[in-house]
């Protein structure tokens, strides 16, 4: 079924802003300034050493504002580089100092030098550029005539042409005087890539840039690289291909910060970064499904998510009984947060305190982080104390209907017990959770106010409720475990692409049952990052620790690999791909079989007409080996929890898996355009075998 949320109009995100740029001819740097000012550029670059701030001897020129503009510096019409023009706005800071006595300035008066008040001002202005991997500093000399010297007023600007930087890079600019009289100015400029320039055809490094399109096929997303047959390209860190390609992404891996970097394999080519899923609703949904809240200390907690997205967080109070968690705003305000650590000024933790995370005015996460260490929710009342001027304060009790002022004549529970709550607060029996100049939060227990003559009845009710809750909890845990399903790690040898598709169909069919299936086909990104051995070791350990089962799916290639490892003289089937975890898994699987730990944790399987169970090495037949789909009911029964009762629906589920698997089996054994009887079966048989070619 097509995915309506992923339209071709979202192919590469929003269209970039197209810039039309001025062209400069010639390689020389230059400078010019506002009318009335005089300026010149030093012939050579200088060291970027701003030095310490020193006191100004009088009025000085100081940079007040940086302004940037993108231009092109061209050797000829179709040979240009991107360049950054910088305008430094200057103003007069400081005042003339009055001489303390005539003797101090007598020499200056006798020498005939112009009075300071009538002299022009000069300044040496430094521009420092940093753009990975280069850095550069230039010196501009500026002179302002005395007629323009007005304290605190702008005198104009000096413009520098220009700093060359790479497309798509980030340039940081600093400006200060030499010597440095004030704190330096700084500015960061993000340069566009080839897609954001109207004159991209004038920049040689942009000429061979591939173009990406996105299409949808069911739940899969295709990235289509529309390049010529002879064009080589690199994608991410490990692609080196020629000609058009289609890359399939699992829709569950799409998150807003998933970006694509692509570049032609040419000298000094530009790498273009595209983030097509930044505004995609399904990608945002995947992000929040993967996000987690984790308590670090009493005051701090961590929002862990695949992407850094702006959100708001606040504390809320959750009372027993299933009432909604009530945000404590005010007195505590919403805090801006990304994927980072945030702190709330809490004095004590409480199981009823929870954290809410909102994004786009929608509640995305809510977790009661302190309940893990402090136990279940308590029947406490939260008192909000508000402090005003002249030490005035007011109290209210937080209830589902709102905050009830104390004392109050309302009919709520907190109002009826308001006098006792105030007494407990004054006697120190309430727990203070937060305190500052504006107010405080107190948690006051309510269970002490039950009448004594109902104590035994209440105790009996509590015992009954506890027993009932325990039974329900056990049933719920059992139901949850059954619904969550047993973990199953599927291992196979990637004999060919057709067999991989058959394995994928089996894994997908098993996922429809209460099973949590892990297979390297769905974890290519982690497998590439960790390596096959590390990936399999982690998956096997997690599966066995959770009481799961490892499924060895035997094929002719897998049997050959096993025989090679057992050193019986049979050679392996050749080099396998970088994602084949079966070869890497044997170093961990064999010790379990050799030391007798495999029964109960491993099962074997093979496909009818592809491999006979007797072809499986004897060592691996110490665990059950099933043929599929003829023995599907027994196979699914072996995948259930060890102590789980045999479900009456086992046959129905086996038929369901068989129906899901049949199209893949037909495609594998009888590909379109190939006569069915031409395919061999048994060890060594596979797609293309038995037809004499």
N, C-alpha and C positions, 0 to 999 in steps of 0.2 A: 504494500500500500504506500503511495507517495507520502512524503513528509511535508505537510503544509507549512510548517514553521521555517523551513529552509528553502527559500525561493532563490531563483537565479538573480533577482534584483539585489540580493544580499551577497552576491558572489564574492566581491573583495571589499566589503564594507562600503562606507560612504566614499564617493568620488573625491579625490584629493583636490585641494584648491590649486588652480593653475595660475602660475605667476608669469607675467610678461616683464622681462628684465632689460634694463639699459645696458648698452655695450660700450666697453672701454677698449681702445685700440692701443696695442703696445704693451711691453712687459714692465715699464717703469712705474715705480711707486710715485705718488704725488700728493701734495696737500694744498688746500686753499682755505681761506677764512672769510669771515663776515666783513662787509665794508667798514673801513676805518681801522681795522686790525692789520698787522703784518705778521707773517708766519713763514717758516721754512722747515723742511724735513732734513734731519741729519742724513748724511750719505750712507751710513752703515748702521746695522742693528746694534743694540746695546745689551748689556747683561740685565736680566730681570731681577734686580735687587732693590726693592722699595725702601729698605732701611726703616729706622724708627721715626716716629713723629717728633718734630722739633718745634719750639715756639717760633711764631712768626715775628720778624723784626718790625713789622708795620703792616700796612695793607698789602695783600698778596692776591694773585690770581689763583683760583681753585676750581677744579671741575665740579659741576653741579648735576650734570645729567648726560647720559650716553644715549645716542640714537643710532640705530643700525639700518642698513638698506642692502639688499642683495643686488649685485650687478654681475655682468659677464666681462671677463678680460679675454680678448680675442687676439690671436696672432693673425688669423684670417677668418673668413666668414664662417667656415665650418670647423674651426679649431679653437674652441673657447673653454675656459675654466670658470667655475663658480667662485665669486669673490664677495667679500663682506666690506662694505663701506661704513665707516664709523664717524659720526659727528660728535665732538666733545663740546658741550656748552659750558661757558666760563662765567664766573662772577667774581666781584671784588669782595674779599673778606678781611676784616680787621680794621684798625684805625691808626692814624699817625700818632706817635708818642711825643709828648711835649718834653723838650730837653730840661734836665734838672738844673743845670747851670750853664753859663756861657762858656766856661772853660772846656766843658765836655765836647762842645760842638764848634769851638772857635776855629779849629783847623779847617773844617769843612767850609766855613764862611769865608775864610781868607783865601781859599784855593780857587774861588770863583765858580765852584760847581753849583749847578742849579738847585734851588731850594727843593727839599723832598716833596713838599706839597704840590709843586708844579712839575714834577718829574713823571715820565711815563713809567708804566709797570711792565716788567718782563717776567716770563715764566717758562720753565722747561716742563712740558707735559709728556708723560710716559704713557704709551698704550701697550698693554701686555696681552698677548693672545695665547690661548692654550686650546688645542684641538688635537686629540690623539691621532697620530703619534708625534706631532710637532708642537713646538712652542717658539714664540718670537716676541721681541720687544723693540719698539721704535720710539724715537725721541722727536717731539715737535717743539720748536721754539716759537713763542708767541709774544708780541709786543703790543701794548694798549697805550694810546696817547693819553696825556693828562686830561684832556677834555672829556674823555669817556670814563674816567675813574670816579665812580660814585659808589660809596660804601653800601654793600648789601645788594647791589643792582647787577643784573646780567649785562655783560659787555659784548656778547656775541658768541660765535662758535668757530672752531677749527675742524676741518674735514680731512680725513685720511683715506686715500684710495690706493690700494685696498689689500685686504688679507685673503689669500687663496686658501680654501678649505675643501675637504672632500665632501661629495654629495652625501646627504643623510647623516652627517656628523653633527656633534654638539660642540659649539665654540663658546668658551668662557673668556670674557674680556674684563680687564681691570684698567683703571686710569687713576693716576696720581701725579703730583708734582715732584720735582727733584730740585732741592730737598723736599721731603714730604711734610707738609704743614697740617694736613687733615687726613682722616680715614679715607682710604681709596674707594672709588666707585667700582661696582661690579655689575656685569650683565651677562646673561646666558642666551645664546641664539641657537635654535634648532634649525639646521639647514634642510631643505626638502630633498627628496631623492629624484630620480629621473621622471617619475610619474607626475611630480608636482610642477614641472617646468614646461612652459609653452615652447621653449626653444631647445628641447632635449635633443633634437637632431643636429644641433650645433656643438654638442659635447660628445667627443668620440667614444668615451667610455660607456655612453648610453645607447649606442647604435644597435648592439646585438642583444639588448635586454629581452629575455623571454617574458611572455605575458601569461598570467594565470587566470583560469576561469574555474568556477565551482559548479558542479551539478549534483543532483540527488538521485539515488536509486534505492527506493525503500528507506530503510533506516541507515543506509550507507551514504557517505559523502565522497564524491570524486573530485580530486584536484586535477584539472586538465592543463598540461603544459603545451601550449601551442607554439612550438618551435620548429624550425626546418629540420629536414632529415640529417643534414650534415652538422647541425649545431650541437656542440657538447654543452652540458650544463651541470651545475652542482646544486644539490638541494640539501639543506641542513648541513650535517657534517660528514655524511657517509655515502651520498649519491654521486655517481660519476657515469652518466648515461648519455646516449645519443638518440636524437629523434623524439617524437611525441611519446608521452607517458601518461598513465592514469594511476593515481595513488588513492587507495581506499582507506578512509579513516573510520574507526568505530564511532558511532554517534555518541556513545557514553563518554568518550574522551574529549569531546568538544567543550572548551571553557573559554571565557572571554579573553584571557591572556594568551591563548594558543596562537602563535604567530608563525609565519613562514618566511624564511630567508632564502632567496634564490639569486643566482648570479651566473653569467656565462663564464666558461673556463677560458678566459682571455687575460692577457697581462693587464694588471691594474684595473680590472673590471669592477663595476659598482655592485655592491650587494644591496638588494632591495628587500626591505622588511615589510610584510603585509600582515595585518591582523584582521582577518575577515569575520571573526566571530565576536567582536567586541560588543556589538549591539544585538546579538542574537538571543532571543528569549530562552531557547532551549539550552544554550550554553550557560546562561545565568542560572537556570534551574539545576544543571549539573554541578555548577560551582557550589551552590548552597547545600546540595545533597552531600557533597564531599566535605563541607566545612565542619569543624568541631571546636568546641569550647573546652579549655583545659585549665584547671585551677593550679596556679604555681605556688603562691603563698596566700596568707590570709587576705591581703589587700589586692594582689595582682592575679590576673588570669590572661590566658593566651587565646586569641582567635586564630586557628590554624586552618588555612584554606589554600587551594591551588593558586589563586590569584589575589592580588591586592586591590580590593574595591572599596570605595568609600561607604561607610555605614555609620549608624548611630547605635550606641549601647546605653542601657540604663539598668539599674537594679529594680526588681519588683518583688512583691510580697505575695506568696502563695499560701493560702490557708487550706487546711484539710477540707475534704468534701467535694473536690472537683471544681471549685470556683475558679474563674480566670485569674491569672497572676496580675496583680494591680501595680502598675509602674509607680515608683516613688519619685514622681516628678510633679510639683516640687515635693520635698526640698532639694533632692538631688536632681541635677539636670542631665539631659542626654549628653553623652560624650562622643565626639567624633572618633572613629576608629577605622583602621584598615586591618591587614593581616599583621598584627603586632600585639605587644603586651600593653594592657591598660590597667590602671590602678584606681580603686575606689577607696576613700579614706575611712575604712572600717576599723572599729576598735575590737569587735568580736564578730565571729561568724555565727550563722544560724541556718538550720536546714531549710527554713521557709524562705530564705533569701535566694532569689534566682536572678539570672542575667538574661535580658532580652536584647536581641540584635535586630534592628530594622534597616532595611535598604529599600529605596524607592517607595517610602511610606507603606511598606509591607513588612509584617513580622516574619523574619527568616529563621531565627534560631531562638530557642529558649531552653535553658538548662539550669537546674538547681545544683550548682557546683559543690556547695558545702554539704549537701545531703549525703554524699559518699562517705565523708569522714564523721559527720555529726549525727547520722541516723535519719529516720523518716521524719515527715512533717509533724510539727507539734501544734497542739491546740492552744497557741499563744495569741495574744492580742498585741498588735503593733501600735504603740503610741507615738504620735508625731508632735514634737514640741517646737513651737515657733517663738522666736525671741525678737522683740521689738525694741524701740528706743526706751530709755529710762528703765531698763531691766524689766519691761513688761513681757510676759510670756503667756501663751495659750496652749492647750492640749486638746488633741482629738484622737479618737481610736479609729483605726482603719478597718472598715467592714465592707462586704460586697456592695452595699448600697451607697458607700461613700465614706467620708471621714466624719465621725460623730463627735461633736464637741463635748468635752467633759468639764464640769457636770452638765447633764442634759436630762430632760424629761421625755425623751423619745422612747419608743417601745422596743428598741433593739436590745440585744443581749449586752453589748458594751455599756449602753446607757443605764440599764438596770443594775449593772455591777460597777458603775462609774465611781462610787464612793470608795469601794474596796480597791479598785485599781489605783486611785490616787493615794490611798494609804500605803499600798505596796510600793508605789514609786517613791514616796517620801521615806519609807523605811529601808530602801535599798534592796528590795526583793526582785526588782525588774532588772533585766540585763541591758546595759547600754551598748548599742550597736554602732552609733555614729554620733559625732559631736563637733560643732564648730560655732562661730559667732552668730550664725543665723538660726540655728536650731539643733535638735537632736532626735534620735530614734531610740525607742525603748521597746523591748519584748517582755511582756508580762504574762506569766502562766495563768491559765483559767481553771485548771482541774481542781484546785483547792477549794473552789466555791460550791462544790456539790454538797448537798445536805447530808449530814452524817447518817440519818435514818435510812437513806438510800444507798449507803456505802456497800452493803453486802449485795443488794440487787445489782448495783452498778458493777461490782466486781464480777458477779456471775455473768452479766452481760458482756463484760470485757473478755472474760475467759471464753465464752461462747463465740464472740466475734473473732477473737484471736485464733481459735481452732478453725472456725469457718474460713477466716482469711488464709490460714496456713494451707488448708485443703485447696482453696481456690488458687492460691499461689502455686502450689505444687502442680495442680492441673494446668494452670496457665503456663508455668515453665515447661511442663511436658508438651503442651500444645504448641508453645513457641518453638521448642526444640524440634518438634515434628514439622512445624511449618517452615522453620529455618532450613531444615534438611541437613543431611550429613555431607561433610566435605569430601570431594572426590578429585584426585589429581590424575589426569589422563596423560600417559606417556606413550609416544609412538615414534617410529622412524619415518622421517619425511622422504619416502621412496620417490615420489613424484608429486606434481601439482594435483593430479586427479585423486591420489590417495589422501592428500591434505584436505581436499574439499570433502571427501567421504568422512574423515575424522571430524571436521567442523560440523557436518550434519549430525553426527552422533552426539557430539558435545552439546549442540543446541537442543537436540531432542531430550537429552538427559536433564537439561536446565528446566524443562517444563515440569519435571517431577520435583518433589521436595529434595533436591540435591543442589549443592553449591559446587559447580564444576570449575576447575582451574586447568587451563591448557595453554601451551606456549603460543598458539595461534592468536590468542586474545591479549597477549602480554608482550608483543614484540618490542614495544618501547622500553619496558623494564628489562627485557632479556638483552637488548642491545646495550643498555647502560650498565647492567650488572655483570654480564657474561653468563653463558649457559650453566656453568658449574655453580656459581653463587646463586643464580636464580632458582635452579632446581633444588639445591640444598635448603634454601629458605622455604620453598613451597612444601617440600617433603616434611621438614620438621614441623611446620605449622599444621599440615594435614594430620600427621600422626599424633601431635599433641592434642588436637581437638577430637581424637577418636575417629578420624576419617579413614579413607581407604585409597590406596594407590592402585590404579588400573593400568596394567601393562598390555598394550594393544599390539599383538604380534602380527608381523607381516614378513614377507620374504627378506626384506632388507633388515628388519629387526632381528630375525633369526640369525642371519649372517653376522651381524654385529655381535650378538651374544656369543656365537661360536668363536668369533675372533677373540673376544675377551676371555673365554674359557680355554683358549689356546689348543683347539682341536685340529688346527691346520687349515680351517676354512677361511679364506680371505674375505675382508669386508667389501661392501659394495661401492667403495670409492669415497671421495670427499663429500661431505654433507654441508649444507648451508650453514650460515652463521647462527640461524635461529633453531637448529635441530638440537633439542635438549636431550634426546634419547641417548646419544653417544656419551654426553656428559653425565647422564644419570646413572650409568652402569657402575661407576666407581662407588656410588652410595647404595645402590640397590643390591649388588652382589653380596656385601657383608651381611645384610639382613637375611638373605637366603642361606648363605654358608653357615651362619650362626643360629639358624632355626628361629629367627624372629619374624619371618614373613607371614606364616599362617595367621589369619584374622585381620591382617593389615594390608594384604595384597590380594588381588585377583587378576587372572589373565583372561584375555579375550582375543578372538580372531574372527575374520569374516568368512562365512560359507563361500566355497568355490575359490577362495584366494589362498587359504592355508589350512592344512589339516592339523588338529591339535597334537597329533603324534610328532609333527615336525618341530614342535617347541622343545628346546633342550630339557633333559630330564630334571635338571636342578630347578627349573621354573615350574615344573609340573607338581611340585610339592604344595602348591596352592591350586584352587579350582581354576580350570581354563575352560571358558565357554565359547561356543561358536554362535555367531550372530548372523541373521536374526532368529535362527531356529531355536536357540536356547535363551531367548530374551527373558522369559519369566524367571528362570533360575538365576540369570545374571542380575536382574533387578532385585531379586530377593537377597543376593549376596551383598548388594550395595546398601541395604537397609542397616539401621543401627543394630549392633549385635544382639541386644535384648528386646528389640522392637517386635511386637507380634506380627505374624504374617498377615498382611492386609488382604481382605477379600477382593480388593480392587487391583491386585497385582496383575491378573490376566488382562484386565482392561487397560492398565498402564502399559503393559507389554505391547498390546495392539496399537496403542497410541504412538509409542516409540517406533514400532515397525512401520506404521504409515508414514511417519515423518522421515524415516530413514530410506524408504523404498525408492523415491526419486533419485537420491544420490547413488544408491546401489545400481539402479538401471543406467544412470549416466556413466558410472564407472565401468561396468562390465559390458554395456552395449552403447558406446558413444554414438551420436548421430552420424549417419553415413557409413557406419561400420557394421557388417553382418554379425549377428549375435554369436553364432557357433565358432567364429574365428578366434576367440580369446581362450588361452590356456588357463588352467587352474592348478592349484597346488603350489609347493615351494618353487620360487623363482618366477612364478607367473605374475603378471600385473598388466597394466594398460600397455598395449602394444606387444605383449608377449604372445606367442603361439600362432602368429600370423605369418611367420617366416621372413619378416622384414627386420 
